[in-house]
């Protein structure tokens, strides 16, 4: 069993606690060991690198990397922001020897910054065999049209992250398809949701997220799937605000990637914390239930069910 | 032995870094050097005359010239030396420009290095023997590969000089991409009206043999005497019997992709691509035919009034001799779908390429010249053109300009307005490149008279909304984000060398670049030649180019071919390998490595079998000389003796 150092970050311990719950459930189901990083600190998020300036945006994640490096060769950060900050710090410390020397002087020992940092999509793609997922889920997502939404930072900047194709990422699709879901082309899969502008200029977030949600509706999606707590917040929590601001009637459920996989594995919406979302997911669960009932009535095998309902 | 050394100043190109006078002075001290001088421009008329005069006055027998790269002017100076009365090979050219003055900055070091290089040249020319080339007969027969407008032009021009031409085309008709175009810029001539007569002429010309459904299989030989295998693919249609009535196509039950209409229409397994095809003969594609897939059908055979269908037909390989080859394989449009997910990556039926749009505009196209969008057959109102899709885009590794996009967008915007008067065209562009005669005026007309709205900026995304496509881009002149609601989006896709051009290039032993374009001999001075003698380029196979440029280059290639074959014989280079047959151990490793099959076996009087070089095939590459285990293979002008004495001098 592979064991990863787990960096939850602030979101997964507060506003996105259901992301943490569902992540742990799916990881456990596939025998992926997670050990929460001891004494972790904030990754720096947006303010440290972009507003406070200096090297705080590198030093904060570097401390986490240094702790993780003592015990683990790989660390998973499910929050796209945390993931990017740690990768970025690693990149800086690899290419800026002066900065590295400065930091090592403060630490008074050689830095252990080279622990591999993974995001959740990367981790699941490496640890979960699609055919095993297909077998264990018995194609339970069949009939669902899901929009894989990566947002802007999970793949960018590409030369720092080296994860998937920044213009057309497909990693989430690979696993969701294995679980039977249909993943139609989604032109907004790597667009920005407005990110932290929600704090300073909410109109930007409302506008950007509206476009994404409307496009999801246009493409006939049953739900969007994301791997970023901030995206989730903007798309799910602010959906009501968007409807109010623009007079729209959007009702697009937004799932975390781990929740979508959890549903596929048969965990309940309550177990996965989906019932805590602002936009209800009744339609998805109903669709899955009707598919399952149909399966039982017609044929017991997964693939047969796929044929009958696709 | 009386050696003369000449050191070229090349203006300041060499003299700016190398003290040429000092090099000449140092040369005078070298063994057997009787004369040395610095010359301002040795390639100029007075420069060449100075060399001739010095040779004649001083009775020089060998010449060393320190100047630019031999690639540039070696031939020129061999001629000069010959004019002075010497064997042209009693000459060595030392490169003190590209390999010395241009790459160094310090005068002292550069002068020292130039002197060393001259010493090397002197050593080499001292060991030089006179060499004599010979002539060989050349085959007066030319192969033109590719029957687009460039190939047709080259074939006609060559044939008009009286030299026989075989024009091969892998499709079932000649005409190439130009036959797909509706109108041409900037004159709006009907493309087929100007092309079709040329196609017919090519077929009717008594010096042109036209072969369609044909590809070059294998190439042997060399300039003047190529031996080429041509594969004529089975089409299940007897060419002489088919009358082109198209009844087979009408009745054929097997659907197939419509390649001529670039996927805009629905094709049949047996078909004639378009009504003006030359030759007007049907072709059956077995991979789509029910007779071949299911083993029964036979409809075309039953309905053909001429009895031209033969399901048993086999490929045929024809071998012929040619003196020269013109490659005119043209271009393919860039396969954009995988590279541009932001334009829908092929998921939206109403995002098409400009070549596809050309077929929708054409009266002989699948919609009869009515512009109908693919998704629902509706006539579009708002049409958005996007330039540089797969061109000028370093993000996808294609920085090259397609050179025709700006112009055909302007043309299509004009034609759109003519077809649909209440339509509105939008053009997203980076720059408007309209360098040709009348081109700039044409793009202005598209905007002023035909109301096309030009927006300077790239498109970032296309997405669907309520049955239309939203094209989201920037207007960098206004500094604004723009969104245009489009009914149809046309992408001006970049150009690449035609599919398979790289494989053909390998057969012909010519080079090509990463985009599949074939490489010319010199970008300025040898634009239609290749680096392999006797093989010439015409049209867009060499680089993206429009019709007038393709035609001009084709005529240039034809002139080169006529020049080569005019005298009926070709001079051969004496720089070839030689075997010392007494010392040959008959391992034949030389024969194994020779890329030109120029090594044969020879039986000596005593019965021993040894290696023998065929001078007319040998290209002087030298691979055999370094392979030969006993070292008895040597290259004229590059003997071990010469190379070793050069090295000795440099290390001295």
Interface residues (C-beta under 8 A of the other chain):
Chain A: X165 X167 X168 X185 X187 X188 X191 X214 X215 X218 X219
Chain B: X341 X342 X344 X345 X347 X461 X462 X463 X464 X465 X466
